[in-house]
Each structure stands twice: as C-alpha cells, then as structure tokens.
Amino acid sequence: MSIPSAKKGKIIILSAPSGAGKTTIVQECLKRISTLEFSVSATTRPKRDHEISGRDYYFMTAEKFQYYIDKGSFLEWEEVYPGRYYGTFLSEVQRIITHGHSAVFDVDVMGGLNIKKHYGAEALALFIMPPSVEVLQQRLIARGTETLVEVEKRMAKVEQELAMAPQFDQIILNDNLPDAIDQTLSCIHNFLQINA
C-alpha cells in the first residue's frame, strides 16, 4: 500500500514599487491565513532599525551574496540598484511548500515576474498599484527609512515597474489600505480554494 504524498503548498507573490504598501498587506495576509508562510529573501541593503535578520531578510555582504550566486543557491536574484542585491533562496521555498504551506513573497517587480515564470500556474502573482506616482513619493519620504537620494533612486524605477503591472495575474489598487487587504485576501482565498 502506498502512502499518499503530503499536499504541496503553492506560491503567492506580492510585488510593487517601493512604498506601495505590499509589506503591510503581506503582514496582514500572514496573520489571517494560517497556511501561509513568509519566504525570507536575501539582501545586501543595510538593515533598518526595526528589522531582524532571518525574519525580515537575510542580510549579508555583497561578497557573501556573490558566493550564493556562484553556488546556484538562488531561485532568482537581481541587482535592483547599483551594488544592492536581492534574491530568493530555492531552499527556503522548498522548505515551505514541502511542509504543505504556501510561500508568500514580498519582492520587487522583476523578482515577482521571475518567480511567476518559474512556478507558472502554481503561483499567484499580485501587483499592488499605488494611487499615483506622487502619493508613492510622499509615502517613501514619510516612512523615513531612506535618504532623499535613495528615494530618488527608487522613484527613477517607478515608471518602468508600473509598466510591468499587466504581466501579473491581478492588479490591486492600494488607495484605501483595508480595501486593498480585503481584495488581496479574496484573491489568495480563491487561488488556494479556501472558503472565505
């Protein structure tokens, strides 16, 4: 008699330009759907005061990041800004989905599309759309985690990122956070076939 294999989890991707609110929405989804588990990305960017290595990101040097690139450890990686790398460990995703949970990604737009390309129909890719470029810039300045130079770097990519929105499975407008959270939860429930 064969033992049935455990049900594998799926992939949930939330992408957006910086400041669109994807991290806040991801955190709410994790609180409300018990079968979701956050996939921790690696980055070479400096740790912010409230962040914890291993929970928010795996923070590392560019040399260490390069070591993992050379080893083939990443499902996807990108130099998002000059000298600023982000990547997804394949081992992290495998660990989550083989335990029957669904891996949730809070990633930049290119990273989201690369993950979707890899997993196809097993992945739901959601694009969190800011109400406007001006609002996005105000949010980035207001959160106070970057210098004005860093805000300008992030803003320089926005038009390019917004142009990629139609490549995602669903676009969710975040002009009202509770509504955006509800829409995101509804998309995830439908994808995972959970009765909301």
Secondary structure as GFF3:
##gff-version 3
##sequence-region A 1 196
A	DSSP	beta_strand	11	15	.	.	.	ID=ss1
A	DSSP	alpha_helix	22	32	.	.	.	ID=ss2
A	DSSP	beta_strand	36	38	.	.	.	ID=ss3
A	DSSP	beta_strand	41	43	.	.	.	ID=ss4
A	DSSP	beta_strand	57	59	.	.	.	ID=ss5
A	DSSP	alpha_helix	62	71	.	.	.	ID=ss6
A	DSSP	beta_strand	74	81	.	.	.	ID=ss7
A	DSSP	beta_strand	84	89	.	.	.	ID=ss8
A	DSSP	alpha_helix	90	98	.	.	.	ID=ss9
A	DSSP	beta_strand	102	107	.	.	.	ID=ss10
A	DSSP	alpha_helix	109	119	.	.	.	ID=ss11
A	DSSP	three_ten_helix	120	122	.	.	.	ID=ss12
A	DSSP	beta_strand	123	129	.	.	.	ID=ss13
A	DSSP	alpha_helix	133	143	.	.	.	ID=ss14
A	DSSP	alpha_helix	148	156	.	.	.	ID=ss15
A	DSSP	alpha_helix	158	163	.	.	.	ID=ss16
A	DSSP	three_ten_helix	165	167	.	.	.	ID=ss17
A	DSSP	beta_strand	170	173	.	.	.	ID=ss18
A	DSSP	alpha_helix	177	192	.	.	.	ID=ss19
###
